[in-house]
Amino acid sequence: MNPNFVFILSAFALTALVVAVVVWSFLRNRVTQESSQDKANTKIYQLQLLDLEKEHAQGLISSAAFERSRAELLGRMLEDTALADTHADKKTQRAWVSAVVVAVLLPVAAMSTYMWLGQPQGLERTVVATEESDNFANLEGMAASLAQKLAANPGNPEQWVMLGRTYRALSQFDKALPAYQKALELAQVDDIALERAEVLALMRGGDFSGEPWAVIRQVLAKDARHFNGLILAGSASYAQEDYKKAVQYWQQARSQLDDKAQAVKGLDDALSKAREKAGEALPAAKGVSSSPSSAQTSGAVLSGRVSIDPGVKAKMAPTDVVFVYATPADGQKMPLAIVRKTADNLPFDFVLDDSTAMNPASKLSSQTKVTLKVRISKSGDAMTRSGDWTGVLENVAVGSRNLKLVVNQQAP
């Protein structure tokens, strides 16, 4: 018998059993609770908590900063929902109408929950493609809601930071930057200044020169052991291929963490990669040999040649900036690996691997398939602008070579 049929039949049987029990309870005596919770507001805080947990897991924030930010978020969530909500418990008599409603809605809710939390791709893989677009839609809705709140109450620096982080998650760095700037105008906090500096560097395709580095040095001048300052200094050094400096900064940050801290693994991986690039021996205690990198041995490389459509070439200036980068195939926009050249080099060969990662904690070797892109920017901004010329190859298997990437499309 078809395994999918067995699964569906079993699910329906169990659902019918649960519905029968619940309907019986409704017909016997039902207690309902009416609530007017502001669902959209609650969802915003839930997504922000998830974002905070991801940053902590990647080693971007310290455990102390994580717990403090988490407590603040939970406190604001409870405060906001408490202001909007009223609760009243009511006892009701047996009601056939309610029973029928439950009998219909419960199976629908069960199926919806499975589609959200389960793995429906086991039955139909095509539905997975919509998941990422839904996540981006949620983030865009969250950003719109936060912006509306701040228009009415612009004096809340925490919400400006939340708005900046939301735009950053959407890779809308040009919108994230003024949100962080507004937060800094309301509260001179070093961690906010560092986040803004990182967003500014991301706008430039990972270039930390100028203001981003100035902010990092200013923070470390006040506190040489500032955890987030050390982390970002390491990332900036790594981006500039100063791997020995990256090791020094990240090692200072690592010394502040307990071996059981959640951020340790990501930071240790980054340190190992930086040491390898710097030609340093890896710590024997970690059981890591000096053999070729896992990215090389596993074939986590993309290589090929970038060219430009003859009809487009005349519209390019020699100084236009060319970005070649790979993003996850599921639709996430943050580059896993990137190289940057100028248009006068076209056509040119490219190689993307873990050594060209913007963030050592998010590497090409972590993916099996990616979207490969090329974009030519007159401004040099990392964000796609109207009029930029692009080329795309979708669902590219990591390890592919001799790829042909052609600039032949213009962004609307």
C-alpha atoms as a printed R data frame, in Angstrom:
    type eleno elety resid chain resno       x      y       z
1   ATOM     1    CA   MET     A     1   0.000  0.000   0.000
2   ATOM     2    CA   ASN     A     2   1.197  3.517  -0.784
3   ATOM     3    CA   PRO     A     3   2.959  4.926   2.334
4   ATOM     4    CA   ASN     A     4   1.476  8.379   1.722
5   ATOM     5    CA   PHE     A     5  -2.038  6.890   1.650
6   ATOM     6    CA   VAL     A     6  -1.388  5.059   4.923
7   ATOM     7    CA   PHE     A     7  -0.131  8.255   6.536
8   ATOM     8    CA   ILE     A     8  -3.115 10.303   5.401
9   ATOM     9    CA   LEU     A     9  -5.592  7.593   6.436
10  ATOM    10    CA   SER     A    10  -4.008  7.317   9.889
11  ATOM    11    CA   ALA     A    11  -4.040 11.080  10.316
12  ATOM    12    CA   PHE     A    12  -7.725 11.278   9.454
13  ATOM    13    CA   ALA     A    13  -8.551  8.426  11.834
14  ATOM    14    CA   LEU     A    14  -6.720 10.052  14.742
15  ATOM    15    CA   THR     A    15  -8.259 13.431  13.952
16  ATOM    16    CA   ALA     A    16 -11.743 11.912  13.911
17  ATOM    17    CA   LEU     A    17 -11.120 10.350  17.324
18  ATOM    18    CA   VAL     A    18  -9.960 13.641  18.810
19  ATOM    19    CA   VAL     A    19 -12.916 15.497  17.273
20  ATOM    20    CA   ALA     A    20 -15.326 12.977  18.797
21  ATOM    21    CA   VAL     A    21 -13.884 13.472  22.285
22  ATOM    22    CA   VAL     A    22 -13.869 17.266  21.999
23  ATOM    23    CA   VAL     A    23 -17.424 17.428  20.595
24  ATOM    24    CA   TRP     A    24 -18.630 15.200  23.437
25  ATOM    25    CA   SER     A    25 -17.036 17.599  25.905
26  ATOM    26    CA   PHE     A    26 -18.747 20.533  24.211
27  ATOM    27    CA   LEU     A    27 -22.137 18.831  24.368
28  ATOM    28    CA   ARG     A    28 -21.628 18.044  28.004
29  ATOM    29    CA   ASN     A    29 -20.476 21.373  29.315
30  ATOM    30    CA   ARG     A    30 -18.275 23.959  27.641
31  ATOM    31    CA   VAL     A    31 -16.244 26.786  29.038
32  ATOM    32    CA   THR     A    32 -15.056 29.439  26.635
33  ATOM    33    CA   GLN     A    33 -12.612 32.197  27.078
34  ATOM    34    CA   GLU     A    34 -12.886 35.313  24.964
35  ATOM    35    CA   SER     A    35  -9.812 37.332  24.253
36  ATOM    36    CA   SER     A    36  -8.988 40.379  22.152
37  ATOM    37    CA   GLN     A    37  -5.251 39.960  21.946
38  ATOM    38    CA   ASP     A    38  -3.376 42.012  19.451
39  ATOM    39    CA   LYS     A    39  -2.081 39.092  17.364
40  ATOM    40    CA   ALA     A    40  -0.015 41.136  14.988
41  ATOM    41    CA   ASN     A    41   1.882 42.826  17.828
42  ATOM    42    CA   THR     A    42   2.554 39.521  19.547
43  ATOM    43    CA   LYS     A    43   3.861 38.013  16.300
44  ATOM    44    CA   ILE     A    44   6.304 40.895  15.972
45  ATOM    45    CA   TYR     A    45   7.846 40.173  19.337
46  ATOM    46    CA   GLN     A    46   7.965 36.432  18.682
47  ATOM    47    CA   LEU     A    47   9.877 36.964  15.438
48  ATOM    48    CA   GLN     A    48  12.232 39.391  17.147
49  ATOM    49    CA   LEU     A    49  12.940 36.801  19.845
50  ATOM    50    CA   LEU     A    50  13.740 34.229  17.167
51  ATOM    51    CA   ASP     A    51  16.050 36.713  15.444
52  ATOM    52    CA   LEU     A    52  17.782 37.445  18.752
53  ATOM    53    CA   GLU     A    53  18.278 33.734  19.425
54  ATOM    54    CA   LYS     A    54  19.792 33.240  15.963
55  ATOM    55    CA   GLU     A    55  22.247 36.107  16.515
56  ATOM    56    CA   HIS     A    56  23.232 34.610  19.871
57  ATOM    57    CA   ALA     A    57  23.688 31.154  18.371
58  ATOM    58    CA   GLN     A    58  25.962 32.636  15.681
59  ATOM    59    CA   GLY     A    59  28.112 34.366  18.304
60  ATOM    60    CA   LEU     A    60  27.103 37.877  17.276
61  ATOM    61    CA   ILE     A    61  25.953 38.833  20.785
62  ATOM    62    CA   SER     A    62  27.195 37.783  24.201
63  ATOM    63    CA   SER     A    63  25.208 35.609  26.564
64  ATOM    64    CA   ALA     A    64  24.748 38.552  28.929
65  ATOM    65    CA   ALA     A    65  23.530 40.810  26.128
66  ATOM    66    CA   PHE     A    66  21.265 38.028  24.882
67  ATOM    67    CA   GLU     A    67  19.618 37.500  28.277
68  ATOM    68    CA   ARG     A    68  19.249 41.242  28.802
69  ATOM    69    CA   SER     A    69  17.711 41.838  25.364
70  ATOM    70    CA   ARG     A    70  15.480 38.799  25.696
71  ATOM    71    CA   ALA     A    71  14.184 39.986  29.058
72  ATOM    72    CA   GLU     A    72  13.482 43.443  27.633
73  ATOM    73    CA   LEU     A    73  11.621 42.007  24.650
74  ATOM    74    CA   LEU     A    74   9.513 39.726  26.828
75  ATOM    75    CA   GLY     A    75   8.757 42.586  29.188
76  ATOM    76    CA   ARG     A    76   7.617 44.854  26.373
77  ATOM    77    CA   MET     A    77   5.543 42.081  24.850
78  ATOM    78    CA   LEU     A    78   3.736 41.459  28.121
79  ATOM    79    CA   GLU     A    79   3.231 45.192  28.645
80  ATOM    80    CA   ASP     A    80   1.864 45.843  25.143
81  ATOM    81    CA   THR     A    81  -0.462 42.889  25.118
82  ATOM    82    CA   ALA     A    82  -1.655 43.674  28.634
83  ATOM    83    CA   LEU     A    83  -2.663 47.177  27.589
84  ATOM    84    CA   ALA     A    84  -4.679 45.909  24.642
85  ATOM    85    CA   ASP     A    85  -6.211 42.766  26.069
86  ATOM    86    CA   THR     A    86  -9.224 42.076  28.263
87  ATOM    87    CA   HIS     A    87 -10.274 38.646  29.390
88  ATOM    88    CA   ALA     A    88 -13.633 37.319  30.460
89  ATOM    89    CA   ASP     A    89 -14.471 33.723  31.165
90  ATOM    90    CA   LYS     A    90 -17.972 32.629  30.386
91  ATOM    91    CA   LYS     A    91 -19.753 29.362  31.023
92  ATOM    92    CA   THR     A    92 -22.028 28.272  28.247
93  ATOM    93    CA   GLN     A    93 -24.660 25.540  27.930
94  ATOM    94    CA   ARG     A    94 -24.448 22.634  25.563
95  ATOM    95    CA   ALA     A    95 -24.535 23.938  22.010
96  ATOM    96    CA   TRP     A    96 -24.813 21.923  18.861
97  ATOM    97    CA   VAL     A    97 -23.635 24.914  16.820
98  ATOM    98    CA   SER     A    98 -20.360 25.111  18.752
99  ATOM    99    CA   ALA     A    99 -19.885 21.397  18.427
100 ATOM   100    CA   VAL     A   100 -20.292 21.550  14.670
101 ATOM   101    CA   VAL     A   101 -17.861 24.479  14.423
102 ATOM   102    CA   VAL     A   102 -15.248 22.565  16.408
103 ATOM   103    CA   ALA     A   103 -15.797 19.451  14.331
104 ATOM   104    CA   VAL     A   104 -15.007 21.443  11.204
105 ATOM   105    CA   LEU     A   105 -12.248 23.720  12.475
106 ATOM   106    CA   LEU     A   106 -10.229 21.209  14.465
107 ATOM   107    CA   PRO     A   107  -9.178 19.098  11.459
108 ATOM   108    CA   VAL     A   108  -8.426 22.265   9.501
109 ATOM   109    CA   ALA     A   109  -6.333 23.613  12.366
110 ATOM   110    CA   ALA     A   110  -4.500 20.290  12.690
111 ATOM   111    CA   MET     A   111  -3.669 20.291   9.007
112 ATOM   112    CA   SER     A   112  -2.594 23.930   9.135
113 ATOM   113    CA   THR     A   113  -0.323 23.223  12.093
114 ATOM   114    CA   TYR     A   114   1.231 20.294  10.269
115 ATOM   115    CA   MET     A   115   1.813 22.433   7.205
116 ATOM   116    CA   TRP     A   116   3.499 25.040   9.398
117 ATOM   117    CA   LEU     A   117   5.509 22.921  11.829
118 ATOM   118    CA   GLY     A   118   5.736 19.526  10.158
119 ATOM   119    CA   GLN     A   119   7.410 18.297   7.004
120 ATOM   120    CA   PRO     A   120   4.762 18.282   4.310
121 ATOM   121    CA   GLN     A   121   7.513 18.036   1.739
122 ATOM   122    CA   GLY     A   122   7.460 14.352   2.562
123 ATOM   123    CA   LEU     A   123   4.100 14.264   0.757
124 ATOM   124    CA   GLU     A   124   4.524 17.089  -1.716
125 ATOM   125    CA   ARG     A   125   7.873 18.759  -2.121
126 ATOM   126    CA   THR     A   126   6.636 21.660  -4.199
127 ATOM   127    CA   VAL     A   127   5.026 23.367  -1.222
128 ATOM   128    CA   VAL     A   128   8.420 24.033   0.381
129 ATOM   129    CA   ALA     A   129   9.214 26.726  -2.140
130 ATOM   130    CA   THR     A   130   6.576 29.018  -0.654
131 ATOM   131    CA   GLU     A   131   7.900 28.862   2.889
132 ATOM   132    CA   GLU     A   132  10.643 31.422   2.489
133 ATOM   133    CA   SER     A   133   8.394 33.910   0.699
134 ATOM   134    CA   ASP     A   134   5.934 33.639   3.590
135 ATOM   135    CA   ASN     A   135   8.744 34.387   6.054
136 ATOM   136    CA   PHE     A   136   9.739 37.478   4.104
137 ATOM   137    CA   ALA     A   137   6.101 38.559   3.973
138 ATOM   138    CA   ASN     A   138   5.922 38.224   7.756
139 ATOM   139    CA   LEU     A   139   9.062 40.317   8.166
140 ATOM   140    CA   GLU     A   140   7.766 42.978   5.812
141 ATOM   141    CA   GLY     A   141   4.503 43.113   7.754
142 ATOM   142    CA   MET     A   142   6.447 43.366  10.995
143 ATOM   143    CA   ALA     A   143   8.527 46.238   9.613
144 ATOM   144    CA   ALA     A   144   5.397 48.076   8.479
145 ATOM   145    CA   SER     A   145   3.787 47.623  11.898
146 ATOM   146    CA   LEU     A   146   6.885 48.868  13.726
147 ATOM   147    CA   ALA     A   147   7.212 51.863  11.414
148 ATOM   148    CA   GLN     A   148   3.573 52.754  12.085
149 ATOM   149    CA   LYS     A   149   4.107 52.546  15.839
150 ATOM   150    CA   LEU     A   150   7.218 54.691  15.668
151 ATOM   151    CA   ALA     A   151   5.430 57.304  13.579
152 ATOM   152    CA   ALA     A   152   3.050 57.753  16.511
153 ATOM   153    CA   ASN     A   153   5.707 57.326  19.221
154 ATOM   154    CA   PRO     A   154   9.190 58.085  17.839
155 ATOM   155    CA   GLY     A   155  10.850 58.315  21.245
156 ATOM   156    CA   ASN     A   156  11.395 54.582  21.791
157 ATOM   157    CA   PRO     A   157  15.041 53.652  20.989
158 ATOM   158    CA   GLU     A   158  14.452 49.911  21.524
159 ATOM   159    CA   GLN     A   159  11.782 49.833  18.835
160 ATOM   160    CA   TRP     A   160  14.027 51.752  16.436
161 ATOM   161    CA   VAL     A   161  16.639 49.035  16.960
162 ATOM   162    CA   MET     A   162  13.992 46.363  16.338
163 ATOM   163    CA   LEU     A   163  13.013 48.129  13.121
164 ATOM   164    CA   GLY     A   164  16.654 48.315  12.038
165 ATOM   165    CA   ARG     A   165  17.147 44.600  12.697
166 ATOM   166    CA   THR     A   166  14.000 43.752  10.767
167 ATOM   167    CA   TYR     A   167  15.137 45.749   7.735
168 ATOM   168    CA   ARG     A   168  18.551 44.136   8.060
169 ATOM   169    CA   ALA     A   169  16.974 40.654   8.017
170 ATOM   170    CA   LEU     A   170  15.251 41.724   4.798
171 ATOM   171    CA   SER     A   171  18.626 42.935   3.445
172 ATOM   172    CA   GLN     A   172  17.106 46.411   3.145
173 ATOM   173    CA   PHE     A   173  20.243 48.034   4.515
174 ATOM   174    CA   ASP     A   174  19.390 51.493   3.184
175 ATOM   175    CA   LYS     A   175  16.275 51.478   5.401
176 ATOM   176    CA   ALA     A   176  18.023 49.823   8.363
177 ATOM   177    CA   LEU     A   177  20.710 52.514   8.559
178 ATOM   178    CA   PRO     A   178  18.430 55.486   9.396
179 ATOM   179    CA   ALA     A   179  16.531 53.333  11.918
180 ATOM   180    CA   TYR     A   180  19.776 52.622  13.791
181 ATOM   181    CA   GLN     A   181  20.757 56.289  13.480
182 ATOM   182    CA   LYS     A   182  17.487 57.335  15.104
183 ATOM   183    CA   ALA     A   183  18.071 54.858  17.927
184 ATOM   184    CA   LEU     A   184  21.534 56.332  18.512
185 ATOM   185    CA   GLU     A   185  20.118 59.840  18.660
186 ATOM   186    CA   LEU     A   186  17.854 58.691  21.485
187 ATOM   187    CA   ALA     A   187  20.346 56.456  23.316
188 ATOM   188    CA   GLN     A   188  24.136 56.526  22.924
189 ATOM   189    CA   VAL     A   189  24.714 52.777  23.314
190 ATOM   190    CA   ASP     A   190  27.868 51.158  21.965
191 ATOM   191    CA   ASP     A   191  26.112 47.979  20.859
192 ATOM   192    CA   ILE     A   192  23.698 50.018  18.732
193 ATOM   193    CA   ALA     A   193  26.615 51.947  17.225
194 ATOM   194    CA   LEU     A   194  28.305 48.648  16.333
195 ATOM   195    CA   GLU     A   195  25.164 47.278  14.681
196 ATOM   196    CA   ARG     A   196  24.858 50.455  12.630
197 ATOM   197    CA   ALA     A   197  28.535 50.213  11.622
198 ATOM   198    CA   GLU     A   198  28.032 46.632  10.440
199 ATOM   199    CA   VAL     A   199  24.982 47.617   8.382
200 ATOM   200    CA   LEU     A   200  26.997 50.421   6.789
201 ATOM   201    CA   ALA     A   201  29.694 47.902   5.845
202 ATOM   202    CA   LEU     A   202  27.089 45.516   4.431
203 ATOM   203    CA   MET     A   203  25.755 48.333   2.251
204 ATOM   204    CA   ARG     A   204  29.256 48.577   0.793
205 ATOM   205    CA   GLY     A   205  29.510 44.876   0.054
206 ATOM   206    CA   GLY     A   206  31.475 44.035   3.211
207 ATOM   207    CA   ASP     A   207  33.850 47.026   3.128
208 ATOM   208    CA   PHE     A   208  34.588 48.170   6.712
209 ATOM   209    CA   SER     A   209  37.000 50.960   5.785
210 ATOM   210    CA   GLY     A   210  36.256 54.465   7.030
211 ATOM   211    CA   GLU     A   211  33.381 54.985   9.441
212 ATOM   212    CA   PRO     A   212  32.705 51.315  10.361
213 ATOM   213    CA   TRP     A   213  36.281 50.769  11.517
214 ATOM   214    CA   ALA     A   214  36.306 54.149  13.272
215 ATOM   215    CA   VAL     A   215  33.261 53.140  15.320
216 ATOM   216    CA   ILE     A   216  34.798 49.763  16.206
217 ATOM   217    CA   ARG     A   217  38.044 51.374  17.369
218 ATOM   218    CA   GLN     A   218  36.147 53.970  19.368
219 ATOM   219    CA   VAL     A   219  34.214 51.286  21.235
220 ATOM   220    CA   LEU     A   220  37.326 49.202  21.933
221 ATOM   221    CA   ALA     A   221  39.215 52.300  23.080
222 ATOM   222    CA   LYS     A   222  36.629 52.714  25.841
223 ATOM   223    CA   ASP     A   223  36.502 49.008  26.681
224 ATOM   224    CA   ALA     A   224  39.191 46.762  25.207
225 ATOM   225    CA   ARG     A   225  37.173 43.670  26.213
226 ATOM   226    CA   HIS     A   226  33.862 44.778  24.718
227 ATOM   227    CA   PHE     A   227  32.552 41.443  23.402
228 ATOM   228    CA   ASN     A   228  30.547 42.681  20.415
229 ATOM   229    CA   GLY     A   229  33.302 45.148  19.577
230 ATOM   230    CA   LEU     A   230  35.848 42.314  19.429
231 ATOM   231    CA   ILE     A   231  33.530 40.146  17.346
232 ATOM   232    CA   LEU     A   232  32.949 42.884  14.786
233 ATOM   233    CA   ALA     A   233  36.643 43.849  14.756
234 ATOM   234    CA   GLY     A   234  37.426 40.230  13.907
235 ATOM   235    CA   SER     A   235  34.822 40.206  11.140
236 ATOM   236    CA   ALA     A   236  36.170 43.480   9.719
237 ATOM   237    CA   SER     A   237  39.739 42.167   9.775
238 ATOM   238    CA   TYR     A   238  38.651 38.931   8.117
239 ATOM   239    CA   ALA     A   239  36.819 40.879   5.396
240 ATOM   240    CA   GLN     A   240  40.037 42.822   4.746
241 ATOM   241    CA   GLU     A   241  41.998 39.542   4.607
242 ATOM   242    CA   ASP     A   242  43.979 40.471   7.729
243 ATOM   243    CA   TYR     A   243  43.479 37.001   9.148
244 ATOM   244    CA   LYS     A   244  46.049 37.275  11.949
245 ATOM   245    CA   LYS     A   245  44.251 40.309  13.347
246 ATOM   246    CA   ALA     A   246  40.942 38.478  13.025
247 ATOM   247    CA   VAL     A   247  42.371 35.633  15.114
248 ATOM   248    CA   GLN     A   248  43.580 38.075  17.767
249 ATOM   249    CA   TYR     A   249  40.231 39.820  18.108
250 ATOM   250    CA   TRP     A   250  38.148 36.651  18.045
251 ATOM   251    CA   GLN     A   251  40.456 34.896  20.507
252 ATOM   252    CA   GLN     A   252  39.976 37.755  22.975
253 ATOM   253    CA   ALA     A   253  36.223 37.386  22.590
254 ATOM   254    CA   ARG     A   254  36.455 33.583  22.897
255 ATOM   255    CA   SER     A   255  38.318 33.888  26.210
256 ATOM   256    CA   GLN     A   256  35.230 35.532  27.705
257 ATOM   257    CA   LEU     A   257  32.962 32.573  26.941
258 ATOM   258    CA   ASP     A   258  32.360 29.398  28.877
259 ATOM   259    CA   ASP     A   259  32.987 26.246  26.838
260 ATOM   260    CA   LYS     A   260  29.300 25.354  27.159
261 ATOM   261    CA   ALA     A   261  28.021 28.691  25.835
262 ATOM   262    CA   GLN     A   262  25.855 28.475  22.725
263 ATOM   263    CA   ALA     A   263  28.033 30.945  20.833
264 ATOM   264    CA   VAL     A   264  31.201 28.877  21.267
265 ATOM   265    CA   LYS     A   265  30.812 26.546  18.284
266 ATOM   266    CA   GLY     A   266  30.274 29.313  15.747
267 ATOM   267    CA   LEU     A   267  33.156 31.338  17.137
268 ATOM   268    CA   ASP     A   268  35.478 28.316  17.229
269 ATOM   269    CA   ASP     A   269  34.645 27.542  13.608
270 ATOM   270    CA   ALA     A   270  35.414 31.149  12.649
271 ATOM   271    CA   LEU     A   271  38.706 31.024  14.563
272 ATOM   272    CA   SER     A   272  39.719 27.782  12.861
273 ATOM   273    CA   LYS     A   273  39.025 29.253   9.443
274 ATOM   274    CA   ALA     A   274  40.922 32.465  10.223
275 ATOM   275    CA   ARG     A   275  43.909 30.516  11.599
276 ATOM   276    CA   GLU     A   276  43.949 28.370   8.491
277 ATOM   277    CA   LYS     A   277  43.914 31.452   6.237
278 ATOM   278    CA   ALA     A   278  46.649 33.058   8.338
279 ATOM   279    CA   GLY     A   279  48.823 29.947   8.045
280 ATOM   280    CA   GLU     A   280  48.749 29.311  11.772
281 ATOM   281    CA   ALA     A   281  48.682 25.850  13.306
282 ATOM   282    CA   LEU     A   282  45.287 24.838  14.604
283 ATOM   283    CA   PRO     A   283  45.066 24.082  18.353
284 ATOM   284    CA   ALA     A   284  45.833 20.405  18.985
285 ATOM   285    CA   ALA     A   285  43.296 20.361  21.791
286 ATOM   286    CA   LYS     A   286  40.528 20.746  19.299
287 ATOM   287    CA   GLY     A   287  41.690 17.711  17.355
288 ATOM   288    CA   VAL     A   288  42.045 19.643  14.116
289 ATOM   289    CA   SER     A   289  44.813 18.749  11.705
290 ATOM   290    CA   SER     A   290  46.596 21.068   9.290
291 ATOM   291    CA   SER     A   291  45.129 19.240   6.286
292 ATOM   292    CA   PRO     A   292  43.329 21.132   3.497
293 ATOM   293    CA   SER     A   293  40.155 22.919   4.483
294 ATOM   294    CA   SER     A   294  36.861 21.091   4.593
295 ATOM   295    CA   ALA     A   295  35.592 23.461   1.910
296 ATOM   296    CA   GLN     A   296  38.367 22.325  -0.434
297 ATOM   297    CA   THR     A   297  38.113 18.628   0.340
298 ATOM   298    CA   SER     A   298  34.325 18.617   0.122
299 ATOM   299    CA   GLY     A   299  34.312 20.601  -3.115
300 ATOM   300    CA   ALA     A   300  32.444 23.562  -1.618
301 ATOM   301    CA   VAL     A   301  33.532 25.780  -4.517
302 ATOM   302    CA   LEU     A   302  31.788 27.580  -7.350
303 ATOM   303    CA   SER     A   303  33.827 28.722 -10.326
304 ATOM   304    CA   GLY     A   304  33.199 30.008 -13.793
305 ATOM   305    CA   ARG     A   305  33.322 33.075 -15.984
306 ATOM   306    CA   VAL     A   306  31.343 36.305 -15.886
307 ATOM   307    CA   SER     A   307  30.592 37.994 -19.194
308 ATOM   308    CA   ILE     A   308  28.327 40.771 -20.375
309 ATOM   309    CA   ASP     A   309  25.775 40.813 -23.136
310 ATOM   310    CA   PRO     A   310  27.171 42.797 -26.106
311 ATOM   311    CA   GLY     A   311  24.080 45.000 -26.148
312 ATOM   312    CA   VAL     A   312  24.665 45.984 -22.531
313 ATOM   313    CA   LYS     A   313  28.425 46.535 -22.617
314 ATOM   314    CA   ALA     A   314  28.185 50.045 -24.081
315 ATOM   315    CA   LYS     A   315  26.127 51.152 -21.079
316 ATOM   316    CA   MET     A   316  28.852 50.258 -18.583
317 ATOM   317    CA   ALA     A   317  31.536 52.570 -17.239
318 ATOM   318    CA   PRO     A   318  34.977 51.092 -16.423
319 ATOM   319    CA   THR     A   319  34.605 52.132 -12.769
320 ATOM   320    CA   ASP     A   320  31.197 50.459 -12.247
321 ATOM   321    CA   VAL     A   321  31.402 47.896  -9.424
322 ATOM   322    CA   VAL     A   322  30.755 44.232 -10.233
323 ATOM   323    CA   PHE     A   323  29.511 41.933  -7.446
324 ATOM   324    CA   VAL     A   324  29.533 38.158  -7.965
325 ATOM   325    CA   TYR     A   325  27.919 36.312  -5.076
326 ATOM   326    CA   ALA     A   326  25.989 33.246  -3.969
327 ATOM   327    CA   THR     A   327  22.907 33.202  -1.751
328 ATOM   328    CA   PRO     A   328  20.961 30.246  -0.295
329 ATOM   329    CA   ALA     A   329  18.598 28.651  -2.791
330 ATOM   330    CA   ASP     A   330  15.681 28.991  -0.332
331 ATOM   331    CA   GLY     A   331  15.465 32.726  -0.961
332 ATOM   332    CA   GLN     A   332  17.567 34.219   1.847
333 ATOM   333    CA   LYS     A   333  19.322 37.322   0.611
334 ATOM   334    CA   MET     A   334  22.482 37.436   2.735
335 ATOM   335    CA   PRO     A   335  25.469 36.393   0.565
336 ATOM   336    CA   LEU     A   336  27.339 33.229   1.537
337 ATOM   337    CA   ALA     A   337  30.358 34.202  -0.574
338 ATOM   338    CA   ILE     A   338  31.148 37.269  -2.650
339 ATOM   339    CA   VAL     A   339  33.861 38.745  -4.867
340 ATOM   340    CA   ARG     A   340  34.032 42.343  -6.002
341 ATOM   341    CA   LYS     A   341  35.688 43.759  -9.109
342 ATOM   342    CA   THR     A   342  35.215 46.657 -11.520
343 ATOM   343    CA   ALA     A   343  33.597 46.576 -14.949
344 ATOM   344    CA   ASP     A   344  36.887 47.153 -16.754
345 ATOM   345    CA   ASN     A   345  37.833 43.573 -15.777
346 ATOM   346    CA   LEU     A   346  34.908 42.056 -17.691
347 ATOM   347    CA   PRO     A   347  34.855 39.324 -18.789
348 ATOM   348    CA   PHE     A   348  36.681 37.623 -15.908
349 ATOM   349    CA   ASP     A   349  36.931 34.257 -14.148
350 ATOM   350    CA   PHE     A   350  35.654 33.914 -10.615
351 ATOM   351    CA   VAL     A   351  35.979 31.487  -7.711
352 ATOM   352    CA   LEU     A   352  33.636 31.481  -4.719
353 ATOM   353    CA   ASP     A   353  34.424 29.374  -1.650
354 ATOM   354    CA   ASP     A   354  34.512 29.720   2.130
355 ATOM   355    CA   SER     A   355  37.511 32.058   1.914
356 ATOM   356    CA   THR     A   356  35.261 34.639   0.216
357 ATOM   357    CA   ALA     A   357  32.550 34.423   2.874
358 ATOM   358    CA   MET     A   358  31.233 37.706   4.300
359 ATOM   359    CA   ASN     A   359  30.665 35.951   7.609
360 ATOM   360    CA   PRO     A   360  32.722 32.867   8.538
361 ATOM   361    CA   ALA     A   361  29.709 31.559  10.473
362 ATOM   362    CA   SER     A   362  27.607 31.478   7.272
363 ATOM   363    CA   LYS     A   363  29.566 29.774   4.536
364 ATOM   364    CA   LEU     A   364  29.124 28.247   1.109
365 ATOM   365    CA   SER     A   365  29.988 24.813   2.476
366 ATOM   366    CA   SER     A   366  26.843 24.900   4.629
367 ATOM   367    CA   GLN     A   367  24.634 24.665   1.514
368 ATOM   368    CA   THR     A   368  24.019 22.070  -1.185
369 ATOM   369    CA   LYS     A   369  22.361 24.393  -3.698
370 ATOM   370    CA   VAL     A   370  22.578 28.159  -4.131
371 ATOM   371    CA   THR     A   371  21.501 31.012  -6.350
372 ATOM   372    CA   LEU     A   372  24.451 32.546  -8.195
373 ATOM   373    CA   LYS     A   373  24.183 36.212  -9.074
374 ATOM   374    CA   VAL     A   374  26.154 38.989 -10.723
375 ATOM   375    CA   ARG     A   375  25.238 42.653 -10.379
376 ATOM   376    CA   ILE     A   376  26.836 45.797 -11.773
377 ATOM   377    CA   SER     A   377  26.369 48.897  -9.630
378 ATOM   378    CA   LYS     A   378  27.308 52.443 -10.555
379 ATOM   379    CA   SER     A   379  27.080 53.538  -6.913
380 ATOM   380    CA   GLY     A   380  28.966 50.576  -5.450
381 ATOM   381    CA   ASP     A   381  26.147 49.879  -2.978
382 ATOM   382    CA   ALA     A   382  25.509 46.291  -1.933
383 ATOM   383    CA   MET     A   383  21.760 46.838  -2.295
384 ATOM   384    CA   THR     A   384  20.221 46.353  -5.726
385 ATOM   385    CA   ARG     A   385  19.099 49.670  -7.197
386 ATOM   386    CA   SER     A   386  16.735 50.414 -10.038
387 ATOM   387    CA   GLY     A   387  18.729 50.381 -13.256
388 ATOM   388    CA   ASP     A   388  21.437 47.968 -12.055
389 ATOM   389    CA   TRP     A   389  22.378 45.268 -14.557
390 ATOM   390    CA   THR     A   390  22.249 41.692 -13.319
391 ATOM   391    CA   GLY     A   391  22.525 38.028 -14.239
392 ATOM   392    CA   VAL     A   392  21.238 35.007 -12.314
393 ATOM   393    CA   LEU     A   393  21.726 31.237 -12.246
394 ATOM   394    CA   GLU     A   394  19.262 29.443  -9.960
395 ATOM   395    CA   ASN     A   395  19.526 26.096  -8.156
396 ATOM   396    CA   VAL     A   396  23.260 25.785  -8.739
397 ATOM   397    CA   ALA     A   397  24.800 22.773  -7.015
398 ATOM   398    CA   VAL     A   398  27.695 23.698  -4.730
399 ATOM   399    CA   GLY     A   399  30.821 22.291  -6.331
400 ATOM   400    CA   SER     A   400  29.834 23.301  -9.861
401 ATOM   401    CA   ARG     A   401  32.587 24.538 -12.136
402 ATOM   402    CA   ASN     A   402  32.862 26.159 -15.570
403 ATOM   403    CA   LEU     A   403  29.669 28.130 -14.925
404 ATOM   404    CA   LYS     A   404  28.636 30.811 -17.400
405 ATOM   405    CA   LEU     A   405  27.176 33.890 -15.724
406 ATOM   406    CA   VAL     A   406  25.955 36.564 -18.143
407 ATOM   407    CA   VAL     A   407  24.925 40.129 -17.332
408 ATOM   408    CA   ASN     A   408  21.789 40.563 -19.417
409 ATOM   409    CA   GLN     A   409  18.937 41.848 -17.196
410 ATOM   410    CA   GLN     A   410  18.157 45.274 -15.804
411 ATOM   411    CA   ALA     A   411  16.593 45.768 -12.383
412 ATOM   412    CA   PRO     A   412  13.238 47.601 -12.616
